[in-house]
Amino acid sequence: MSMASLYRRSLTSPPAIDFASVEGKQIFNEALQKGTMEGFFRLISYFQTQSEPAFCGLASLSMVLNSLSIDPGRKWKGPWRWFDESMLECCEPLEIVKDKGISFGKVVCLAHSSGAKVEAFRTNQSTIDDFRKYVVKCSTSDNCHMISTYHREVLKQTGTGHFSPIGGYNAERDMALILDVARFKYPPHWVPLKLLWDAMDSIDQSTGRRRGFMLISRPHREPGLLYTLSCKDESWISIAKYLKEDVPRLVSSQHVDTIERILYVVFKSLPANFNQFIRWMAEIRRTEDVNQNLSSEEKSRIDLKQELLKQVQETKLFKHVEKFLSSVGYKDSLPYVAAKVYCEGDEILLGNESDESCCEETCVKCIKGIGEEKVTVVACPSGNDVFTALLLALPPQTWSGIKDQSLLQEMKQLISMVSLPTLLQQEVHN
């Protein structure tokens, strides 16, 4: 049976006020005069309509990331690097989002993974006064934008959970502007901030947790060149807990007398899904394109990645990690790497037979792509590199429980930032 077609919905007013109405324009002018529409202009410049009924979270995020001029570091179409809903799938496959939507936590994960600075608050972690303060913060700056997730029914709208950016604030009327990304359904509209809070203060039935809001801004530094975090599901929280709380307890409670023993203690208890926690950033191209048709910027980025990979492998800690992983029989799997790598360009299909040739100096690997076409993975980290970078990134106090003082000093020297090249320091800090 075919579904009846719909052309938009009537915006229920009150409580909402159409942005383009006479009153909506008046509210805008009042807010503009008071300086609480500063974030509006960048957002409206990149305003987009969600391409699928359940893509509100992805559309809101891509709109905000583009508004902040965050470079995705990979191509969208043609030569252009640009955020689009289709590129935001590291935390949840697009087909699942298309069918079921996406949770608050996974949009936060996507924002982090895309290189943004994110502050996220569920309503049970905040207050309406805090929310108002943050709305003002983002409305008086073009370097910070807010995404709210709320239940439409509270606003007397059809539908359930929804994401959209907040485009401005009128302090005198205490009203927020929702730039609704479901533009096929509702236009941008003003709503009382108290009512928006009530709409956020609802339970997402898919997770059993409250909705909320997130502040997204440019990071003080660029995202990592080779490594970034991935959150296929919210179990990444347990992995973070393991690294932050369990690892210090393990190294202090067990007898460790060598660096290799420390590594054994750390890695033997890794969560089962740990291999999805760190994604490897790589350049993937057709073989014939590796040395031609690259812009100077792309060549420079590849050179930086290769230099960074070399710096990781030249650390003393890497030698210990390499020795330890070799002793326990760890081997990298190229098909796995190809499937998990953060692609720029051609897709690699999991399970394709690989035809590998690797130059150790530049770490360039060729594997079969679709059909007989070969593609090249440039600057591809191995497990040894990833684990080394992870250990370097852990806070120094992680190892303070080591009882053997000489071993503690040796560990401190291995992870010391002072001795690392600047490029590697920046990667680790990211």
N, C-alpha and C positions, 0 to 999 in steps of 0.2 A: 504494500500500500504506500503510495507516495505521500510525502509530508506536505501539508499546506504551506504556501509561501507567506512570508511576512515582510512588510516594509516598515521598519522602525517601530518604536513604541512611543506612546505619549508620556512625556515626563510629568510625573505627578507633582503639582505645585499648589500649596506647600506640600512637603518641606523643601523640595529642590527649586531652584530658580535658574532658568535657562540662561547661560552665559551671554547669548546673543539677544536676549530680550531687553526692553527698555530698562527694567530694574537691574538686570544682570550687568548691563553696561555701566549703570550708575554705581553699582557696588565695585566694579572694576576701577572706575575713575577715582573713587574714594580711597581704595587701597593703593592705587598708583601714587596718589599724592602723599600718602603716608609711608611710601617706600617699602611696602610689603608685597610687591609684584616683581622683584628683581629676578627671581628664578624663572618667571613665566616666559620671558622672551626666548631664552635658549631652548626651553622645553617645547614651546609652540613651533619653533623652527624645525624640530625633528618629530613632531607629533605624527603618530602612525595609527592605522587601524589594525587590530589584531586580525591575522589572516585565517584563523580557525576559531570556532566558538569557544574553545577551551584554552586558547593561547594568550589570555589576558596577562598572565604573569610574564611570559616571554616577551610580549609586545611592550609591556611597561618597562621591563629591564633594558631591552635593546634601545628604546627611546631615550632612557636616562643615560645609558652608556655613551650613546652618540652625542647627547647634549653636553656631556662632560669632556668630549673630545678624547676619549680613551681609545687608543689604537689597539684593535684586536690582534694585530700581529700576524694575521692570516687573511687570505683573499676571500672575498664574498663572491663577486662575479667579475670576469675580465681581470684587469689588473688592480681592481679596487678593494681596499681593506675597509670593511664597514660591518657594524653589528646588525644582524638580522635574526629573526626568530629561529630560522633554520640552523643557525650556528650555535645555539644555546642548548646543547643536549648532553653535556658531560656529566650532569647529575641525574638525568632521567631521559630515556629514549624518547624521541619526538612522538613516536606512535602511541606511547603510553600517555604522554601529555595530551595529545590530540583526543584520546578516548576518555581520560579521567581527570585532566587538569594537572596542576602542580601544587605542591604544598608550600607554605611559607618558608620552612627550613630549606627547601631545595632552591627556591629563588635566591635566598641569602647565599647559599653555596655557589650558585651560578655567578652571582655578583662578585664574590671573592675570587672565583676561578678566572673571571674575566679581567682581573687586574684592578678592581675598584676597592676603595676603603668602605667598609660597611659597618654600621651600628644598627643592630636589630633589637626590637623590643616587642614582646607579646604584651597584651594588656594586663596580664597578671604579674608582669615584671615592671610595670610603669604606672603612672597615674594620668588623669586627664590634664592636670596642670603641667606635667612633664611633656605630654603630647603637644599641648599648646605652645610651650616653649620651643620645642623642636620645629613645629610648623613655622613659627616666627623666624627661627634660625635659617631655615631653608628658603623662606619667602623673601628674606632680606639679603640673599647672596645668590650669585649665579654659579657658585662652586659647590653647591650642595643641593641635592634633590631628594624628595621623599616619595616612597611608594607605600600606599596603604592597601591592606587587604581586609575586606569587610563583607558583611552579609547584606545583599541588596534589599531583602524584605524589610529591614528596619527603615530604609529610606523610601518605602512604599513603591519599590521597583520590582519587576519580575526577575526571577532567577535566584541564585543562591550566593555562593562565595565568589568574590571578584577582586581583581587587582587593578589599580590605576594610580598614576602619579598625582601628587597634589601640586597644583600650579600656582597657588597664591593664597593670601589670607587678608580678610578685612577685619581689623581689630575692633572697630567700633561696633560692628554687627556680630562679631565672633563667628564668622563664616569662612569656610575653606572652599577653594575651587578644585573640583575633581575634573581632571582631564581624562574623561572616560575613553579608554582605548577601544571599547565596543561602539565605535562611532556609527555603525550600521543600526544600532539599537537606541542609544541615547546621546545627546550632544553634551559638550562640557557644561557643567552646572555647579552652582553654589549650593552648599548645604550647611546648616548649623553645625559648628564644630562639636558640640555636645552630642548631637545625633550621630555624627560620624564616629565618634568615640564609642557610642553604644553599638553601632553596627560592627565595629572592630571587636568589641568585647563579646564575642560569640564563639561557639565551639565549631571547629572544622571537623565534621563527622569522619573524614578520611583519616585523621590523625588523633582525634580525641583531645586536641590542644587548642588553646585560644589563638585567635588571629592577632594582628598587630600592625606594626609599621617599621620601615627601615629607612635610615639615612644613608645615602650613597654619595660619595665624593671621590675626587681624584686622589690617588695615593701620593704620599710625599716622595715616593720613588717608583720607578717603573717596575712592572711585574717581572718575575724570573725569566731568564732566557731559556733555560733547559728544564727547570722543574716547576711544577705548580701542583696545588692540591686538587684532588677530585673527590666528589661525594656522591657516589652512585645511590646511596640511601643515607638516612640519618645515623647509621652506625658509625659514621666518621667521628661522632661525638665520643664513642667508646674508645676509638683509636687514639684520639687526642688525650683522653683520660689516661690511657695506657702509657703514652709517652711522657705525660706531665707528672703523673702520680705513681704509677706502678713501677716504671723503670728505676727511679731513685730508690724506691723501697727494695726492689730486687737486688740492686748492686750493693746496698748496705746490709741486707740480711743474709746474703750468701757469701761463701768464701771465694774471693777472687784474688788471684795472685799473678795473673798475666793479662795483657791487653786482650789476647784471644779469648781468655776466660770471661772477661767482661762482655765481649761481643756475643759469646755463647749465651750468657745469661739474658742479654737483651733480646736476641733473635729467637731463642727457643720458645718464647711465650708470645710471639707476635700474633695478633688476631688473624683469623683465617682469611679475612677479606682485605688484609693489609696491602696486597698487590694492586688494589684499586685506589689506594690513598694518595699516591704520588703519580701524577701523569708526567710522561716524558715529552718535552717539547722538541719537535724535530721539523726539518724541512723535507717534504716528500714531493718528488718531481719525476717526470718522465726522464729516462736516462739521457736522451739527447738534449734535454734542456738544462742539464746541470752546469755546463760550461758556456752556454750561450743563452740569449734572450733574457738574461737577468739584469735588472736595473742595478745601478751602483749601490743603492740602498739595500737591496736584497743580498747582493754579494757581501756587503759590509756586515749584515746581520748574520749570515752564514759563517763568515770569518770570526765574528765574535763568539759564536756558539762553539766553534771548533777550538778557539783559544781557551774558552772557559772549560771545556771538556779536558783539555790538556792540563790546565791548572789543577783541576780536581785530581787527576791521575798522578800528578807530581807531588801531592801531599804525602807525608809520612803515614797519616791515618789510612789513606787509600791502600798502602802496601799491607797494612795489618788486616784490613777488610778483605782484600783480595786473597790473602793467605788463609784467612779463616773460612771464607766461603768455598774456597777450593778444597779445604780439608773436610768439609761436610758434604761435598759432592754437588754443590750448587752450580747449575749451568743456565746461561741465558737461553731463552727460546725465541728465535727470530720471528716465527709466525705470531707468537704472543706479543712481541714488541710491535709488530706491524699492526696488529689489531687494536692495541691500546694507545698507540702513539697519537699525538694531537696533530691531525693532518692539516697540511696546507696544500690543497689541490686534489690530486687523484686519490680515490679510495682504494684501500687494500682489503681484499676479502679474506677473512679468517679461514684458514684451512687450505689456502692455495699452496701448492708446492713451492718451496723457496729455491732460488738459484743464487747463492750468496757469494760475493767476493768482497773482502774487507781489507782496506788499507789501514793499518794501525795508526798511522800518523794523523789521518784526517777522519777516520771512522766513517767511511762512505760504504754503504751496503746496497747491493742491487738485489731485488727480489722480483718475482713475477707478479704482475698486477692482474687486471682483468684480461682474459684471453692470454695471448702470448706477449703482450706488451710488458716491458720491464720498467720499473720505477726505481728511483734511487732515494735511499734514506740518508740524509746528510746530517752530521753531528748528532748521532744517536747514542744516548747514554746506555751503559750496561747496568746490571744489577749492582755491581761493585761501586759504580759511580753514584748511583741513586742512594745506596745505603751510606756511603761516605758523606754525601751532602746532607743527608738527614741527621747524622751524628754531629756534624759541624753546626747544624742549626739548633740543636737542643741547648737550653740554657746551661751555663757552667755549673750551677748548683745541682744539676742532675747527678753529677758524679761526686758530690761532697761527702756521700756516705761511705765511700771506699775507705776501709780501715787502714790498709797498708799505705803509709804516707809517701813512700818512694813511688809506688804505683799511681797514687793520686796525682803526684807532681808530673809523672810521665803522661798521664791522661790529659791533664791541663795543658801541657805543652802541645800535645797532638791536636787539641781542639782550639787552641789559642787563635784569635782573630788577628793578632798583631803580626804574626808571621805570614799571613795569607796575602796574596796579591789583591789589589783593590777591586778588580772585577769579580773575583771569587767572594770577597767580603760582601759585596753588594748582592750577589746571588743568594748567599746564605741568609742574609738579613731579610730577604724578600720572603 
